[in-house]
Amino acid sequence: MENIILINDVKKTEKRLEVNWEIKGEIAEAIDLSCPLFFEYSKEIAAVPDSIAVIPFICNVLPMVWIYDARLIIKELDSSFYSCISNIKKGYQEMYPEAELKGSITVEKLVENAFTSEQQRAVLFSGGVDSYATLLSHLEEKPHLITLIGADIDLYDVHGSKRLQTLAVETAEKFTLENVVIISSFRRCLKEKILNRKISKHKIGYWSGFQHGIAICGQAFPYAYLNNIDIIYIASSYSSDTPKGTYACASDPIIDNHLRFASGRVVHDGYYEFTRQTKVKYIHEFSELHALPLELHVCWQSQGGMNCSHCEKCYRTMFALLLEGANPNNYGFSYSTRTPFFIKWFLKYVLLFDSANIVSWQRLQSTFRSKRELAANKELNWISAIDFKKINETPLKKIRLLRSIQKKIIRLLQ
């Protein structure tokens, strides 16, 4: 049976878009049909034309269309967005040269949408290191902050959702900016385990490798269209000096910079200007210069919207802050004098490194070595002696240790 996704219409209410769609063929295995697909905005959205309103949905399923060789059928679509799809697909193909990306898109009516550019800008803001660096480096443009609930923070993590919304609103007020919060079921509607198996040969998860960049950007387009926003900044996850082949990511200049809608476009920001360490340095220097506390939200493992302060990403960010002379407690982390010991133990005996992890920690190691004043710091100088190229030589030892720790925790809880 042919794989088909048919978009019947988009129901628009004051602040909500909901897609009425049908799906046929093998591709249906990856969709939770019991989950309504909706996009809810904190600002009015009903006036957006259907040809723009349908884009958030399309951005969420396009990679699936290509992977499953499906046919996507749409009644009407913005012509600017339609014209950029082939270049977006080329970006994915460049990232995954061994992939067979097929599929087709049938549009009954292309619509020319346009607005008068008023040099309005927007930043996709999650509160993390990347998005904070992008926000601070574009503050003079007075960008709108666009924050999405349902991506890193699960849609049904009530406390986490409220905390992220509060962070977005407080940040907007702090810098006197407009902001909008989008709550969406876009990730909940897909069966990620099935999609992960479908793309398993690429050795990356569907969310990080195929979905998140384009899906997040697309949800900003209706709001951007109604507010004459001609550039939407999405912060880079990696930098231009990251060795090719060490990572794959659905948010990348070769994909994001092709995204268009009406008179607007997306800019993948900070890829050439920053590394993650220079972003951390920039944020810390800004905070110190303006005596302005900045709470970072980097953790995607914890519930409640807090940084757990003991996962790889939290440890990596805290270590980066320490290298810049910053106190992690001032940036939303729970840090004590014993934390560096826990980081060392975690790296040596717990974390199973992938190529991206190795590069990230090698860079922290290089930064440490470049700061001579840190050489005598016993809390941090252990990193200089670690051989990250060989750190995964005994992964079975790490797995056995993890299982042993889990058993001890279970016994303690019984």
Phi and psi in degrees as a GROMACS rama.xvg file:
@    title "Ramachandran Plot"
@    xaxis  label "Phi"
@    yaxis  label "Psi"
@TYPE xy
-66.6759  139.626  GLU-2
-80.8378  121.033  ASN-3
-134.473  134.377  ILE-4
-117.739  119.373  ILE-5
-114.433  120.502  LEU-6
-95.0537  113.028  ILE-7
-78.6147  -51.9413  ASN-8
-166.912  171.798  ASP-9
-118.389  119.131  VAL-10
-83.6547  125.333  LYS-11
-115.969  125.93  LYS-12
-114.921  -169.033  THR-13
-53.3406  -45.7307  GLU-14
-130.771  16.1809  LYS-15
-138.813  138.837  ARG-16
-115.241  131.124  LEU-17
-134.508  130.409  GLU-18
-95.0416  131.74  VAL-19
-100.404  114.353  ASN-20
-144.924  161.427  TRP-21
-126.981  152.672  GLU-22
-141.303  138.799  ILE-23
-136.949  152.695  LYS-24
95.0196  -171.124  GLY-25
-59.4795  -30.401  GLU-26
-59.3566  -23.4822  ILE-27
-62.2836  -21.3289  ALA-28
-62.8753  -24.3628  GLU-29
-96.2757  6.22518  ALA-30
-118.043  134.036  ILE-31
-89.6458  96.8179  ASP-32
-70.6136  -14.0063  LEU-33
-81.0861  -7.58724  SER-34
-100.395  112.975  CYS-35
-66.351  135.071  PRO-36
-92.2021  112.721  LEU-37
-135.405  159.277  PHE-38
-134.515  112.893  PHE-39
-113.783  125.885  GLU-40
-108.129  149.529  TYR-41
-80.8983  -6.03137  SER-42
-120.92  160.692  LYS-43
-63.5493  139.643  GLU-44
-135.553  -4.73362  ILE-45
-62.0683  -24.8315  ALA-46
-78.6701  -5.34901  ALA-47
-69.4733  136.624  VAL-48
-67.459  152.709  PRO-49
-56.8563  -35.2538  ASP-50
-66.9078  -20.287  SER-51
-96.4429  -38.3082  ILE-52
-61.0422  -25.5615  ALA-53
-82.0131  -13.5931  VAL-54
-63.4579  -42.1302  ILE-55
-54.7346  -39.6157  PRO-56
-65.6135  -47.4849  PHE-57
-61.1522  -43.5814  ILE-58
-59.9677  -29.5518  CYS-59
-77.698  -23.9343  ASN-60
-111.231  -10.5596  VAL-61
-53.2317  -48.6583  LEU-62
-59.2397  -34.9453  PRO-63
-65.4233  -40.6973  MET-64
-56.7627  -44.0629  VAL-65
-71.3302  -40.5583  TRP-66
-68.1177  -40.4035  ILE-67
-92.4721  3.51017  TYR-68
53.1046  53.6816  ASP-69
-100.78  166.803  ALA-70
-111.416  122.912  ARG-71
-101.381  122.873  LEU-72
-114.783  125.07  ILE-73
-130.692  139.744  ILE-74
-72.3674  -48.8581  LYS-75
-148.257  148.58  GLU-76
-151.631  144.822  LEU-77
-58.7725  130.488  ASP-78
-67.9858  -34.8691  SER-79
-62.8681  -43.2286  SER-80
-66.9873  -43.3768  PHE-81
-58.7678  -39.8947  TYR-82
-69.8156  -19.6739  SER-83
-91.8311  -10.0924  CYS-84
-61.4236  -41.2236  ILE-85
-62.958  -36.6213  SER-86
-71.5764  -34.2634  ASN-87
-63.7422  -44.241  ILE-88
-61.2265  -40.3021  LYS-89
-61.3906  -35.8137  LYS-90
-62.7398  -44.9043  GLY-91
-62.6743  -41.6535  TYR-92
-64.0506  -36.555  GLN-93
-66.3441  -37.1921  GLU-94
-72.2046  -35.1479  MET-95
-123.079  73.8767  TYR-96
-61.5928  -24.1485  PRO-97
-86.7207  -5.37849  GLU-98
-80.2473  147.857  ALA-99
-100.489  96.1226  GLU-100
-99.1419  110.244  LEU-101
-117.967  -137.2  LYS-102
83.1439  166.245  GLY-103
-148.606  161.247  SER-104
-128.668  125.444  ILE-105
-112.94  121.03  THR-106
-118.57  124.643  VAL-107
-72.112  -34.2021  GLU-108
-146.981  122.345  LYS-109
-92.7969  135.093  LEU-110
-117.726  128.526  VAL-111
-83.0192  108.011  GLU-112
-108.706  144.56  ASN-113
-155.751  156.804  ALA-114
-144.081  158.76  PHE-115
-77.8047  121.683  THR-116
-67.3023  126.551  SER-117
-115.943  20.0509  GLU-118
54.3481  40.1045  GLN-119
-83.1894  137.98  GLN-120
-123.24  162.53  ARG-121
-143.521  150.874  ALA-122
-122.728  128.04  VAL-123
-75.5041  113.671  LEU-124
-118.627  120.183  PHE-125
-112.512  -10.2114  SER-126
90.6065  1.56627  GLY-127
-83.5631  178.589  GLY-128
-58.1836  -46.3135  VAL-129
-62.7246  -51.4278  ASP-130
-70.803  -31.3369  SER-131
-65.9496  -42.3066  TYR-132
-62.6564  -41.1703  ALA-133
-64.3033  -44.6244  THR-134
-58.9779  -50.8941  LEU-135
-65.081  -33.7703  LEU-136
-77.7585  -10.5233  SER-137
-120.836  19.5331  HIS-138
-58.9463  -35.3821  LEU-139
-65.1506  -17.3223  GLU-140
-86.2228  -2.73809  GLU-141
49.771  57.7655  LYS-142
-71.9243  150.668  PRO-143
-71.3094  141.878  HIS-144
-96.4747  127.152  LEU-145
-117.449  115.983  ILE-146
-118.338  133.915  THR-147
-110.629  127.657  LEU-148
-103.73  129.038  ILE-149
120.301  3.22274  GLY-150
-102.245  -95.8508  ALA-151
-69.4118  -36.6776  ASP-152
-89.99  121.643  ILE-153
-62.5047  144.291  ASP-154
-54.9295  -34.5498  LEU-155
-102.022  11.9879  TYR-156
-84.2642  86.752  ASP-157
-59.2586  -48.5607  VAL-158
-65.4292  -41.3294  HIS-159
-64.1246  -40.8679  GLY-160
-62.6372  -45.127  SER-161
-63.582  -39.6341  LYS-162
-66.4794  -42.1382  ARG-163
-67.3575  -38.6158  LEU-164
-62.8679  -42.1636  GLN-165
-62.6406  -42.8606  THR-166
-60.8834  -41.8475  LEU-167
-64.3274  -46.312  ALA-168
-65.1848  -45.2371  VAL-169
-64.6162  -37.1226  GLU-170
-66.154  -42.243  THR-171
-61.9829  -43.2694  ALA-172
-66.2421  -38.0778  GLU-173
-59.9511  -36.9255  LYS-174
-109.599  10.6694  PHE-175
54.9313  58.6139  THR-176
-121.455  154.778  LEU-177
-75.2243  147.988  GLU-178
-145.841  154.471  ASN-179
-137.271  141.305  VAL-180
-111.886  131.438  VAL-181
-112.454  124.515  ILE-182
-107.356  125.53  ILE-183
-141.676  147.69  SER-184
-95.4818  14.5859  SER-185
-57.9619  -32.4541  PHE-186
-87.7939  -33.0793  ARG-187
-64.0652  -30.7006  ARG-188
-74.6178  -15.6193  CYS-189
-100.23  143.593  LEU-190
-92.1591  93.3108  LYS-191
-65.1596  -32.699  GLU-192
-61.6909  -42.4282  LYS-193
-66.9443  -43.3095  ILE-194
-65.0107  -36.8259  LEU-195
-62.2467  -39.8292  ASN-196
-67.2815  -36.7631  ARG-197
-62.2499  -33.3636  LYS-198
-110.492  19.6087  ILE-199
-56.5696  -28.9174  SER-200
-65.0312  -19.8064  LYS-201
-84.9657  -6.64952  HIS-202
56.2938  43.3166  LYS-203
-152.451  152.103  ILE-204
-73.7935  152.985  GLY-205
-62.7787  -42.3345  TYR-206
-58.7628  -53.3349  TRP-207
-77.1071  -32.0953  SER-208
-90.1689  -24.3558  GLY-209
-131.139  -32.4005  PHE-210
-96.4736  -47.1927  GLN-211
-67.0339  -40.469  HIS-212
-62.9773  -57.9215  GLY-213
-64.616  -37.0859  ILE-214
-67.5931  -39.3486  ALA-215
-69.2442  -46.057  ILE-216
-59.5545  -45.4451  CYS-217
-58.3642  -31.4782  GLY-218
-72.1335  -18.4976  GLN-219
-81.2833  -18.4775  ALA-220
-63.1799  -44.8942  PHE-221
-58.2777  -45.2586  PRO-222
-64.6406  -43.0051  TYR-223
-63.3354  -39.7306  ALA-224
-61.497  -45.7467  TYR-225
-71.2582  -18.1376  LEU-226
-112.686  17.7361  ASN-227
53.3578  38.2817  ASN-228
-87.7481  115.555  ILE-229
-96.4691  -13.4847  ASP-230
-134.189  127.878  ILE-231
-112.331  120.432  ILE-232
-90.7044  127.532  TYR-233
-114.265  127.386  ILE-234
-70.7515  142.179  ALA-235
-68.9479  142.395  SER-236
-89.7792  -29.7043  SER-237
-123.99  -177.743  TYR-238
-129.427  165.326  SER-239
-64.7189  -21.0719  SER-240
-92.1898  5.65018  ASP-241
-70.4371  126.901  THR-242
-56.7797  132.592  PRO-243
-62.297  141.097  LYS-244
91.8887  -8.35942  GLY-245
-91.9282  -8.06776  THR-246
-153.937  157.91  TYR-247
-135.855  137.489  ALA-248
-151.645  134.664  CYS-249
-70.6353  -11.7543  ALA-250
-111.335  108.239  SER-251
-155.2  152.552  ASP-252
-55.5113  -34.3172  PRO-253
-70.3813  -10.1494  ILE-254
-112.064  -58.6308  ILE-255
-60.2531  -40.3311  ASP-256
-69.4102  -6.64266  ASN-257
-93.3971  -11.4316  HIS-258
-69.2163  129.174  LEU-259
-135.279  152.299  ARG-260
-154.149  135.928  PHE-261
41.0783  -116.105  ALA-262
-102.069  13.6902  SER-263
-115.36  167.485  GLY-264
-151.726  169.239  ARG-265
-106.307  142.459  VAL-266
-122.057  121.958  VAL-267
-79.0045  107.585  HIS-268
-100.544  140.512  ASP-269
88.5575  -2.08332  GLY-270
-64.6033  -38.8015  TYR-271
-96.9675  -22.2099  TYR-272
-89.5705  -28.5583  GLU-273
-128.923  156.773  PHE-274
-108.288  172.381  THR-275
-62.4849  -37.1494  ARG-276
-67.1718  -40.8294  GLN-277
-70.1859  -25.8072  THR-278
-65.3665  -45.9392  LYS-279
-60.8774  -43.8171  VAL-280
-60.9828  -43.5528  LYS-281
-62.3638  -44.3145  TYR-282
-63.6196  -45.6294  ILE-283
-64.3298  -43.5636  HIS-284
-64.2712  -38.5985  GLU-285
-63.3224  -45.6928  PHE-286
-61.3174  -43.0824  SER-287
-67.7397  -44.338  GLU-288
-62.1356  -40.1206  LEU-289
-100.128  4.66137  HIS-290
48.6613  46.5227  ALA-291
-120.903  112.077  LEU-292
-67.3489  136.792  PRO-293
-127.596  113.327  LEU-294
-87.8812  120.914  GLU-295
-91.4207  141.067  LEU-296
-119.713  102.044  HIS-297
-115.304  -15.7807  VAL-298
-87.1042  130.861  CYS-299
-112.401  5.3236  TRP-300
-96.8189  -25.417  GLN-301
-88.6943  156.59  SER-302
-93.3325  157.961  GLN-303
88.0402  2.74425  GLY-304
77.3657  8.13388  GLY-305
-96.2078  158.549  MET-306
-77.5688  128.545  ASN-307
-70.5098  -25.7473  CYS-308
67.5679  17.4875  SER-309
-144.028  12.5305  HIS-310
-96.4336  172.575  CYS-311
-57.872  -44.5313  GLU-312
-69.4072  -38.605  LYS-313
-63.8963  -46.5115  CYS-314
-60.5976  -42.9414  TYR-315
-63.2958  -40.572  ARG-316
-71.1934  -41.2281  THR-317
-62.0735  -42.4807  MET-318
-62.9345  -40.5473  PHE-319
-61.741  -41.2517  ALA-320
-63.4926  -41.9  LEU-321
-61.2949  -37.9927  LEU-322
-64.7418  -22.8505  LEU-323
-97.3325  8.55805  GLU-324
78.0967  17.1319  GLY-325
-94.8834  151.504  ALA-326
-92.2961  113.824  ASN-327
-55.9087  -27.1163  PRO-328
-61.677  -23.8573  ASN-329
-82.599  -2.70842  ASN-330
-125.545  23.6242  TYR-331
93.721  15.0575  GLY-332
-112.538  161.617  PHE-333
-104.821  103.809  SER-334
-122.79  138.853  TYR-335
-134.992  174.815  SER-336
-65.5033  -17.7145  THR-337
-88.8134  -9.88408  ARG-338
-58.1354  -43.8735  THR-339
-57.1464  -35.5486  PRO-340
-63.8696  -43.1733  PHE-341
-64.5059  -37.0044  PHE-342
-63.2206  -46.1532  ILE-343
-60.0193  -45.8254  LYS-344
-64.0288  -41.2581  TRP-345
-62.4712  -45.0598  PHE-346
-66.2414  -42.0535  LEU-347
-76.0421  -35.4667  LYS-348
-121.523  -10.1717  TYR-349
-117.937  -52.977  VAL-350
-68.0054  128.343  LEU-351
-93.0047  105.533  LEU-352
-72.9513  139.911  PHE-353
-105.509  178.815  ASP-354
-61.88  -36.0592  SER-355
-67.8133  -41.3877  ALA-356
-59.2286  -45.8543  ASN-357
-59.271  -47.0981  ILE-358
-60.9332  -43.7168  VAL-359
-60.5821  -45.879  SER-360
-76.2462  -30.4129  TRP-361
-62.0709  -36.5132  GLN-362
-69.0232  -38.4684  ARG-363
-63.5283  -40.3311  LEU-364
-61.3617  -43.9088  GLN-365
-64.1496  -39.9604  SER-366
-62.8034  -43.2917  THR-367
-58.6813  -47.4604  PHE-368
-64.1276  -27.4099  ARG-369
-78.6739  -13.8409  SER-370
-103.366  91.4541  LYS-371
-59.4891  -29.6547  ARG-372
-66.4151  -14.8656  GLU-373
-92.6289  -6.03341  LEU-374
-56.7542  -35.0469  ALA-375
-88.5036  0.937476  ALA-376
-79.2791  102.782  ASN-377
-69.3537  -21.1703  LYS-378
-69.0319  -26.585  GLU-379
-118.933  -22.4027  LEU-380
-70.3978  -9.83028  ASN-381
-61.5531  -25.3057  TRP-382
-65.6161  -24.8351  ILE-383
-65.5092  -26.6067  SER-384
-92.7634  -7.57557  ALA-385
-77.8415  132.97  ILE-386
-96.9705  96.4915  ASP-387
-69.7662  -19.6537  PHE-388
-70.0638  -27.2973  LYS-389
-107.181  2.91271  LYS-390
-66.9484  -19.6679  ILE-391
-100.548  15.2635  ASN-392
-66.7822  -24.3915  GLU-393
-123.534  60.203  THR-394
-62.5625  -30.648  PRO-395
-62.4306  -35.0435  LEU-396
-62.835  -41.4382  LYS-397
-66.4126  -42.0263  LYS-398
-63.2308  -43.3875  ILE-399
-63.1453  -40.3691  ARG-400
-64.4001  -42.2168  LEU-401
-59.3628  -45.1146  LEU-402
-63.7526  -37.6531  ARG-403
-63.9723  -42.1031  SER-404
-64.156  -43.4366  ILE-405
-59.4002  -42.2525  GLN-406
-63.7903  -39.8733  LYS-407
-65.0436  -40.1768  LYS-408
-64.0992  -43.0086  ILE-409
-61.0226  -43.0224  ILE-410
-63.0041  -39.0341  ARG-411
-65.5184  -34.314  LEU-412
-79.8574  -19.5449  LEU-413
